[in-house]
Amino acid sequence: MFSFRPFAGVLGAVLLLAASAATAEDWPTRPIRVISPFPAGSASDTVSRVVLDSVSQLVGQPMVIETKPGAGGIVGFADVAKADPDGYTLVTSSTSLGTGAVLHRHLPYDPVKDLVPVVMFGVQPNVLVASKESGFKTVADLVAAAKAKPGALTFASAGIGSSSHMAGERLRLAANIDVRHVPFRDTGLTEVMAGRIDYYFIPLAAAASALGSGKLTVLAVSSPKRVALLPDAQSIVEAGYPNAIFRFWVGLSAPARTPRPVIDKIHDATEKALQNPALREKLAKLGVEPEPMSVDAFGKYVRDDIAATAQLAKEAHIEPLD
């Protein structure tokens, strides 16, 4: 006797695929919700607002950014990981995906399995600044002082697992120096300027306003090459420490199982927006350099970054907070 059940199952799958294709073809037909998992004014939030304003004009629908901070980005990422995979809920993703996995043993989502990387907005290095009172003029000066007095030098950060912390750990390991990490919530740069802390890897955009104070010396940028905003500052590679490269990346991710045609549409519209000279100029003022790559290449970039962050945490003995 003919069984209808297998046929019904196949028919259901075909109809589901057809509906998905139709949805992808029509996307977008309504505003797109983009979760920003960090506070307004943070690096990832600021960059995403600049970029998505241009992208929304290309896709013909508003991209409404909803700030949803909490628990170091976990609240926002978890919200999107559980959202319908239809292309109408996205999240501003960044280097923090890797640090979140390092700092918390039990996340309410898997950063690799539950979120799919869509497009890279750009990368931003940190600036290695030292107190004028330290007398350091170069990275070599800093390293020499650290080796002369192990455990005496201190470096600030915006908190355990922050980009400033991770950049500092990369240099510590690359140069094989014994220095002390001092995390701050808001006052790290003030402490360096006052001479109470020796140095700080501050994000480039945040450093701009402080560099004219006369209280800081720029030693290097944590990138493979020099950056346009600070053309006289040598790269960390030029300073002799290629293993100390650290760049904060910002991009866009979607819930897993979002249809690939929708992902491709978002990716292509964003890449087109990033080719606009006016947008590139805005990003340059933030110290952000676009880095075009395909969806698949960006996916690999994110997975590699998460793995590299885990390895750095292991080597630097950075323990989970919970």
N, C-alpha and C positions, 0 to 999 in steps of 0.2 A: 504494500500500500504506500502511496506517495505521502511523504511527511511534509507538512507545510512549514514546520518550525525552522529547518535550516534555510529554506528559501526566504522566510520572513526575516531571519537574522541578516542575511546578505542584503535584502532589500532595504532594511533599516540602515545598514552601514552606508549603502549607496546614497540613500536620501540624506543622511547626515552629512556626507561629504559634499553633496550637491548644495545643501543649505549653507555649509561653511564657505564654499566657493562663492556663492551668491553674496553672502555677507561680506566677504573679503573684497569682492568686486565693487560693492557699494560704499565701502568704508572710505571716509567717515560721513555719517548722516546726522550726527549730533556732536555736541561739545565733548572734548576728551579731557578726562580728569588725570592730572599728573601730581602724584604725591611727592612732596619734598620732605624727606625724613629728618631734616635738620632745621634749626631755627632760621627765620628770615635774616638775611645778611651773611649767613655762612657761605663758605666758598662754593659749595655745590649748589646751594639755593640761588646765589647771585648769578652764576654762570648759566644755570638752566633758564632763568627768567630772560636773560639776554638772548639766548639762542631760540627758545620756544616762541618768543614773540614773533620772530621771523618765520618760523616753521608753520605757525598757525595760519599765516597769510597764504602760504603755499597749499596747505591741505584744505583751506576753505572753511574751517571750523575753529572756534576758540579752543586753545589748550589752557585749561583752567588749572593753575597751580594751587594746590592745597597744602599748606604747611602743616605737617603732622610729626613734630619732633617727639622724642622720648626714648630713654634707655639706649642712648648712643646710636639712634637710627633704627633700632629693632622694631619699634611700634609701626613706623611707616613701611618698612620692608615687609613685615608680616601682613599688613593690611593688603598690600598689592599681591603678595604670594597667594593669598586666599581669594582674590577677586576673580570675576568671570574672565576667561581668556579671550576677550572679544576685541581687544585693541582700544577699548574706551577707558581703561585704567592702566596707567603707566607709573614708573617711579624714577626719580633722579638717582642714579646709582653712582658709586664712586669707590675710591680706594677703601672706604670704610666697610665695604662688604667683607673684605679679608680680615680687617682688624676686629670686626664684630664676631667673626667665627673664632678668632684667637682668644678674645676676652671673655667669651661666654661658652660654657660647656654644653648648655642646652638651649638652642635657639628654637623659636616657634616656626621656623622655616629652614630649608636647606638652600644656602646662597647659590649653589650650582644647579640643583635639581628643580627648585621651585621658581626660579627666575631665569628668564632668557635675555641675554644682552642683545640690544637692538642697534645702537649707534653710539659712537664716541663723539663727544663734544670737543674735547681737547685735554691737554696736559699742562700742569703748572709745577715748576720746581719750587723748592724752598730756598731761602737765602740764608747762608751761614753768616751771622753777624756776631761781632764780639764787642765787649765793652771797650771804650776808648782807654779806660784805665788799665786794661789788661796789657796794653802795649803790643798786642798781636797785629801784624800787618798782613800775614799770609797764613794759609793752612799749615804750612811747614812750621811756623812759629808756634802755633797752637799745639801741634803734635809734639814738638820738641819740649815745650813746657810741661805737657802731660806726662811725658816719659821721664822728665827730670824729677818730678814730684808726683809719683803715682797716688791717685785718690784725692789729690788736692783740688783739681779743676772741677767745676760744676757746669752743667748745661740745663737750660730751662726747656719746658714743653708746655703745651696746652692741656696736658693730661696723659695718663697712661694709654697707649695705643693710638694717640693722635699722630698726625703726619709729622709734627715737629719731634715727637718722641722717636718715631720709627726712623726718621732721617738721622737723628743723633745716634741711634743704635747702629745704624749702618756704618757711620764713620768710626764709631768706637771699635767695631769689629774689624773693619778694613784696615785701620791704622794700628790696631792692637794696643790701645791705650786704656788706662785705668782712670775713668772719670765718673763723677756722680751725677745721676739724673735727679732733677728737682722739678716735679710737676706743679703747675699752677693752673688755676681756673681762668683768670683774666689778667694777672699782673706780671706774667713772665717777662715781657718786653721791658716793662718799667724797671724790673729788678736788674736786667742786663744794663740798661741805660744808666742806672744808679751805681753800677760797678759791684753789686752784691752777688751777681751771677756772671760767670765768665763768657758764655756764648749761648746761641739760640739758633735753631734752624726754623726761621719764621716763614710762613707762606708768602710768596712774592707779592701778591695783592695787598696783604696786610702790612708788608714791610714798607711800601711806598711812602706812606705819610710820615714814617719815623726816620727815614734815612737822611732827611735834611736837618735833623736835630743837632748834628755835630757831636752826638754822644755815642755813636756807633761806628764801627769799621766793618765794611763788607769784605769778607774773606773769599767767598765763592758762592756759586749757585749749584744746587744738587742735581744738575742735569748733565747729559753727555757733552753738550756744547753751550756756548755763551748765549745769553738771551738779549733780545732787543732793548728791553727796559733798562738793563744794566750792562751795556756793552763792554765796560772796563773790568767787570768782575769775571775772573776766570771760572771755568767750569770745574766741577769736582774731579773730572777726568784729567784736565790740565794740571790740577794740583797733585796728581799722582795716585788718585784713589778711585779707579773705575768701579770697584765693588761697593762704593758708597753712593752710587747713583740712586736718587729717589725722586719720583715725579708723582704728584697727586693727579689722578685722572678723574674726569667727570663724564658721565654719559647717560644713557636712557635704557631702562630694562622694562620688560613686560612679564606678566604671569606666564609660567610654562604652559605649553599647549596653545598659545596664541597662534592663529593660522599664519604660516610663513608668508603668504601674499600680503597680509596686513603688516607684518614686520618689515617686509621689503618696501612697502609704501612709506612707512614712517622713516626708515633708514634713508631712502632715496630723497625724500623731501628735506630731511635734515642736512644731508650732504650737499644738496643744492643750496640751501640757505647758507651753509658755511663757506660757500664759494663767493658769497657777496662781499665785496671789499669793505663796505660800511660795517657789516657785522664783524668781520675780521679785525677791523680797527678797534671796535668796542672791546673785543676779547683781548687784543694786544694790551690795552690799557689796564686790563685785569691780570696781565702776565700769563694769559692762557694762549697756547698755540694749538690750533686745530691739527688733528692727526687722522686724516682720512683712512678708512679701512673698511673692508667688506663686513657683512654681518657675521660670516663664519670666522673671519680673522679677529673681529672684536670679541667673539665668544671665546676664542683661544686665549686672547690677551687677558681677559678677565679671569679665566681659570688659572692661567699661569701666575697672575698677580696674587690670587688667593693662596696658591700653593707656596709662592715665594714669601708671602707674609707669614704663613705658618712656619716656614723654615727659619725665617728671621727671629720669630718669637722663641723658637726652640733654642737657637744659638745664643740669643740674648737673655734667656731665662725669664721671659715675660710670662707670668702665670695668669690663668683666667681669674677674673674678678668674682665669678660665681660658678 
